[in-house]
Amino acid sequence: MKKIFSGILLLLVAASCHTATKKVESKADGVPQKKGDWNLVWDDEFNYNGLPDSIKWSFDTQGNESGWGNHEAEFYTDKRLANAQVADGMLTITARKEDFGGKKYTSARIRTIHKGDWLGGRIEVKARLPKGKGLWPAIWMLSTDWKYGGWPESGEIDIMENVGYDPDSIHGTVHTKAYNHVIGTQVGKTISVPDCHEKFHVYALEWDANEMRMFVDDQKYFTFKNEHTGFEAWPFDQPFHLILNVAVGGDWGGKQGIDDSVFPQTMDVDYVRVYQKNEAVN
């Protein structure tokens, strides 16, 4: 999501709030406990009703006043069913056109920080995306401890981004001090998924000590290799957490304006699963 917002604040929060990742066992029938040599360590199958499980998810609202560093137009709400609800076996994040908190749109941004933080692994999210000009759904990760500084020094991993004015394109990207859009060195790839708004697809990241690989429905389309030159190119030797959100507008999502006629729009998430191997990533 290219979030430059408040690196200093995030550093302070991380320093004061860090807790070890808890292993959350899946109780859902039929969930694969292994995938090749990956072992399931965390998941949410959304087989309950109400708000997202507070043991696994937190609402992120810290950047509403600043537009999250991207001039976004939405107000991310806190524990509001109208914007984030679990029902019928899925999580629904809904962007709405409504006056709220001084903004003209609402949505939700949830994250696993201090409830699910991982150093390497396979992260899978099965989702169906919203559709309409001005929408910017994302499945992505940020550093939990911000060891190397703010953004982009501590890194960002975009497993899936989609912008409404380019509806068929799924973008996978990484951001580091050496590779980011601000200095024109951003690294990523795009894959066409024309039915991403009508059907569920599995967006996945595999991350080990040597490289990151991104997939849609197990089709690999992007690889980012560790150059072993230091944190400037590879800050990914630290734990990261997962973020799910639907932004409205913003420097990228709103580049061609916002179509108010499309609201409300939802990102539906069938499951989130995290697998890891026994060996450490460093």
Backbone torsions as a table, in degrees:
resi	resn	phi	psi	omega
1	MET	NA	-1.3	177.0
2	LYS	55.4	52.3	-175.1
3	LYS	-92.6	107.4	-179.8
4	ILE	-91.7	-5.7	-170.1
5	PHE	-57.4	127.2	161.5
6	SER	48.9	58.3	176.9
7	GLY	-61.9	-37.6	-179.7
8	ILE	-64.8	-45.2	178.7
9	LEU	-60.2	-42.2	-179.0
10	LEU	-65.7	-35.9	176.3
11	LEU	-62.3	-42.5	-180.0
12	LEU	-65.5	-42.4	179.2
13	VAL	-62.9	-44.6	-179.0
14	ALA	-62.7	-40.8	-177.8
15	ALA	-66.1	-34.2	-174.5
16	SER	-90.2	-18.6	-169.9
17	CYS	-118.4	1.1	-171.4
18	HIS	-62.7	131.2	171.9
19	THR	-133.3	158.6	-179.3
20	ALA	-70.6	148.1	176.7
21	THR	-64.4	135.3	176.5
22	LYS	-98.1	137.6	173.6
23	LYS	-79.1	124.6	-178.4
24	VAL	-111.8	113.3	-176.9
25	GLU	-78.4	142.2	176.6
26	SER	-80.7	135.0	175.8
27	LYS	-109.2	2.8	-177.1
28	ALA	-80.9	135.3	177.2
29	ASP	-67.2	142.6	173.6
30	GLY	82.6	1.2	178.3
31	VAL	-81.0	122.5	-179.5
32	PRO	-61.1	121.9	178.9
33	GLN	-81.4	-17.2	176.7
34	LYS	-135.3	150.6	173.9
35	LYS	-139.5	98.1	-170.0
36	GLY	63.6	-125.2	176.7
37	ASP	-99.7	18.7	173.2
38	TRP	-94.2	141.6	178.8
39	ASN	-115.4	135.3	180.0
40	LEU	-65.8	126.8	179.4
41	VAL	-120.4	-16.9	-176.1
42	TRP	-161.7	139.4	173.5
43	ASP	-160.9	161.2	168.2
44	ASP	-138.0	115.7	179.7
45	GLU	-93.3	-5.8	178.0
46	PHE	58.3	40.2	177.0
47	ASN	-94.9	56.0	177.7
48	TYR	-156.6	-179.0	-178.0
49	ASN	-127.3	145.2	176.9
50	GLY	118.2	-149.9	177.1
51	LEU	-72.4	159.2	173.0
52	PRO	-54.3	141.8	-176.1
53	ASP	-54.4	118.1	-176.2
54	SER	-70.9	-13.9	174.0
55	ILE	-72.1	-24.9	-174.5
56	LYS	-112.3	-25.8	-171.7
57	TRP	-130.2	148.4	170.4
58	SER	-127.3	151.9	175.0
59	PHE	-87.7	136.3	-179.0
60	ASP	-109.1	116.6	-177.3
61	THR	-130.2	7.8	-169.2
62	GLN	-67.8	-19.6	-175.0
63	GLY	-106.4	13.3	-175.3
64	ASN	-59.3	-42.6	-175.6
65	GLU	-68.1	-30.1	-176.4
66	SER	-93.3	-3.4	-174.7
67	GLY	70.5	20.6	174.5
68	TRP	61.8	26.0	177.7
69	GLY	74.2	4.0	-177.0
70	ASN	-128.6	10.9	-177.4
71	HIS	59.4	38.0	177.8
72	GLU	-70.2	152.9	-172.2
73	ALA	-100.2	-9.4	-174.5
74	GLU	-90.4	161.3	168.2
75	PHE	-109.9	116.7	177.0
76	TYR	-79.6	121.9	-174.9
77	THR	-90.0	166.9	-176.1
78	ASP	-115.5	114.4	174.9
79	LYS	55.8	48.6	-179.7
80	ARG	-117.8	115.8	-175.5
81	LEU	-60.7	-27.1	179.7
82	ALA	-63.7	-20.2	-178.4
83	ASN	-115.3	-22.7	178.5
84	ALA	-147.5	112.1	-175.5
85	GLN	-142.5	143.1	174.1
86	VAL	-109.1	124.2	178.8
87	ALA	-163.9	153.4	176.5
88	ASP	54.8	34.6	174.5
89	GLY	77.6	16.7	178.4
90	MET	-149.4	157.7	171.1
91	LEU	-91.4	133.8	176.5
92	THR	-120.2	120.2	172.2
93	ILE	-104.0	119.2	-171.4
94	THR	-115.1	125.7	171.6
95	ALA	-94.4	129.7	-176.3
96	ARG	-126.6	149.6	171.2
97	LYS	-91.6	107.2	179.9
98	GLU	-164.3	148.0	176.9
99	ASP	-76.1	125.2	-176.1
100	PHE	-162.6	128.0	175.1
101	GLY	60.0	28.4	-179.3
102	GLY	82.8	3.5	178.0
103	LYS	-115.1	168.4	-177.2
104	LYS	-99.2	-2.6	-178.4
105	TYR	-140.8	152.9	172.9
106	THR	-123.9	158.0	175.3
107	SER	-165.0	-167.5	178.1
108	ALA	-138.6	149.4	176.2
109	ARG	-135.7	114.2	-178.1
110	ILE	-118.7	152.9	-175.4
111	ARG	-147.4	162.4	-176.6
112	THR	-102.2	11.0	-171.5
113	ILE	-53.7	131.7	-177.4
114	HIS	63.8	5.9	176.3
115	LYS	-124.3	-19.4	175.1
116	GLY	-160.4	100.2	-179.5
117	ASP	-130.2	129.0	-170.8
118	TRP	-133.3	141.5	171.8
119	LEU	-108.8	95.7	-175.9
120	GLY	82.3	166.4	178.2
121	GLY	134.7	-174.9	172.9
122	ARG	-115.4	117.6	-179.9
123	ILE	-108.0	124.2	-179.3
124	GLU	-121.7	134.0	174.2
125	VAL	-133.8	119.6	177.1
126	LYS	-96.1	117.7	-170.3
127	ALA	-146.0	156.4	170.6
128	ARG	-119.2	133.9	-167.1
129	LEU	-98.1	154.0	173.6
130	PRO	-72.4	163.2	-177.1
131	LYS	-135.0	134.2	175.8
132	GLY	146.5	145.5	-178.4
133	LYS	-63.9	129.0	-178.5
134	GLY	104.0	-10.5	179.0
135	LEU	-89.5	148.6	-175.1
136	TRP	-146.6	75.7	177.9
137	PRO	-75.9	150.9	-178.6
138	ALA	-150.8	146.1	170.3
139	ILE	-124.6	112.7	-168.5
140	TRP	-155.1	177.2	-174.6
141	MET	-140.0	145.6	173.9
142	LEU	-128.5	159.5	176.6
143	SER	-63.7	139.8	179.2
144	THR	-81.2	-40.7	-174.9
145	ASP	-102.5	-10.2	178.7
146	TRP	52.0	46.8	-175.0
147	LYS	-59.8	-36.6	-172.6
148	TYR	-95.8	5.7	-179.0
149	GLY	119.7	-164.0	-179.0
150	GLY	-78.8	-148.3	179.1
151	TRP	-91.7	134.6	6.3
152	PRO	-98.8	7.5	-172.1
153	GLU	-55.3	-40.5	-177.5
154	SER	-87.5	-2.7	170.4
155	GLY	92.8	158.9	175.6
156	GLU	-150.6	141.0	178.8
157	ILE	-124.4	114.6	177.7
158	ASP	-100.6	102.9	-179.1
159	ILE	-74.2	-37.6	178.4
160	MET	-151.6	126.4	167.2
161	GLU	-134.3	147.9	179.4
162	ASN	-146.3	135.8	176.9
163	VAL	-116.8	141.0	-168.6
164	GLY	-62.8	-28.9	-179.4
165	TYR	-80.1	-7.4	175.8
166	ASP	-129.9	67.4	-160.7
167	PRO	-66.6	-27.1	-174.8
168	ASP	-86.8	-7.0	-171.3
169	SER	-97.0	129.0	173.0
170	ILE	-108.4	128.8	-175.5
171	HIS	-111.6	132.1	171.1
172	GLY	-117.6	129.2	-169.7
173	THR	-147.1	152.5	167.7
174	VAL	-123.3	152.5	178.3
175	HIS	-131.5	130.9	176.6
176	THR	-141.6	177.5	176.8
177	LYS	-60.3	-38.2	-178.8
178	ALA	-81.2	-28.6	-174.3
179	TYR	-127.6	99.9	177.3
180	ASN	-157.9	159.6	-173.2
181	HIS	-69.7	-22.3	-178.2
182	VAL	-63.8	-36.5	-179.9
183	ILE	-105.2	10.2	173.8
184	GLY	76.8	21.7	-178.1
185	THR	-117.4	14.3	-176.5
186	GLN	-53.4	142.0	-178.6
187	VAL	-120.2	127.6	178.0
188	GLY	-176.5	177.2	177.6
189	LYS	-139.4	163.5	179.9
190	THR	-127.7	141.5	175.8
191	ILE	-129.4	142.0	-179.9
192	SER	-86.1	126.4	177.3
193	VAL	-133.9	82.3	-170.6
194	PRO	-61.2	-26.3	-177.5
195	ASP	-103.6	23.9	-176.2
196	CYS	-65.9	-15.9	179.0
197	HIS	-93.9	-15.8	-178.7
198	GLU	-104.6	-28.3	-174.9
199	LYS	-125.3	156.5	174.6
200	PHE	-79.6	140.0	173.8
201	HIS	-133.7	154.4	179.4
202	VAL	-97.7	115.5	177.8
203	TYR	-100.4	123.9	-170.5
204	ALA	-136.4	149.9	172.9
205	LEU	-124.2	132.2	166.8
206	GLU	-113.3	129.4	-170.2
207	TRP	-136.4	118.8	174.5
208	ASP	-131.6	-170.2	-173.3
209	ALA	-68.8	-18.8	-173.8
210	ASN	-107.1	-23.3	-177.7
211	GLU	-167.2	166.8	169.8
212	MET	-117.1	142.2	178.9
213	ARG	-130.2	134.3	-180.0
214	MET	-117.1	144.3	-172.2
215	PHE	-136.6	152.5	161.2
216	VAL	-123.6	119.9	-178.1
217	ASP	51.6	44.5	178.2
218	ASP	67.1	9.4	171.4
219	GLN	-91.7	112.1	-179.2
220	LYS	-74.3	131.2	179.9
221	TYR	-131.0	-5.9	-179.6
222	PHE	-150.7	133.4	174.4
223	THR	-129.2	132.1	176.0
224	PHE	-122.3	118.7	-173.2
225	LYS	-96.4	146.0	173.6
226	ASN	-76.0	118.2	-179.8
227	GLU	-81.6	-9.6	-179.2
228	HIS	57.4	41.2	178.7
229	THR	-112.3	2.5	179.3
230	GLY	121.1	178.2	-174.0
231	PHE	-66.6	-22.9	-177.8
232	GLU	-58.4	-34.9	178.1
233	ALA	-102.8	-23.6	-175.9
234	TRP	-142.6	83.0	174.5
235	PRO	-86.2	14.9	-170.4
236	PHE	-92.2	35.3	172.1
237	ASP	-106.5	22.9	-179.3
238	GLN	-130.8	159.3	178.5
239	PRO	-66.0	141.9	175.1
240	PHE	-123.1	157.9	175.7
241	HIS	-120.8	162.8	-174.9
242	LEU	-97.1	144.3	177.7
243	ILE	-130.1	135.7	172.9
244	LEU	-122.8	129.4	179.1
245	ASN	-158.8	162.0	169.9
246	VAL	-125.1	107.0	177.1
247	ALA	-86.3	158.8	174.8
248	VAL	-123.2	127.7	-179.1
249	GLY	72.5	-146.0	-177.8
250	GLY	96.4	168.9	-175.5
251	ASP	-59.1	-35.4	178.7
252	TRP	-99.3	-53.7	-176.9
253	GLY	-61.6	-32.3	-178.1
254	GLY	-101.1	16.3	-174.5
255	LYS	-58.1	-32.0	178.9
256	GLN	-113.1	24.1	177.0
257	GLY	90.0	179.8	-178.7
258	ILE	-123.1	127.2	177.3
259	ASP	-90.9	102.7	-176.8
260	ASP	-67.0	-16.7	-176.6
261	SER	-74.5	-12.3	-173.7
262	VAL	-86.6	-14.7	-172.7
263	PHE	-78.3	151.8	-3.9
264	PRO	-76.7	155.9	177.5
265	GLN	-134.0	146.9	-174.3
266	THR	-127.5	148.1	161.8
267	MET	-104.5	118.7	-178.9
268	ASP	-100.9	130.2	-176.7
269	VAL	-119.7	118.1	-179.0
270	ASP	-78.3	-41.9	177.2
271	TYR	-161.8	161.7	168.9
272	VAL	-128.0	128.2	-179.9
273	ARG	-134.8	138.1	179.0
274	VAL	-124.5	126.5	178.3
275	TYR	-117.8	147.9	175.1
276	GLN	-139.1	158.2	171.4
277	LYS	-95.8	169.2	-177.6
278	ASN	-71.8	-32.6	-176.6
279	GLU	-76.0	150.3	-178.8
280	ALA	-80.6	156.4	173.0
281	VAL	-103.6	129.5	177.7
282	ASN	-150.1	NA	NA
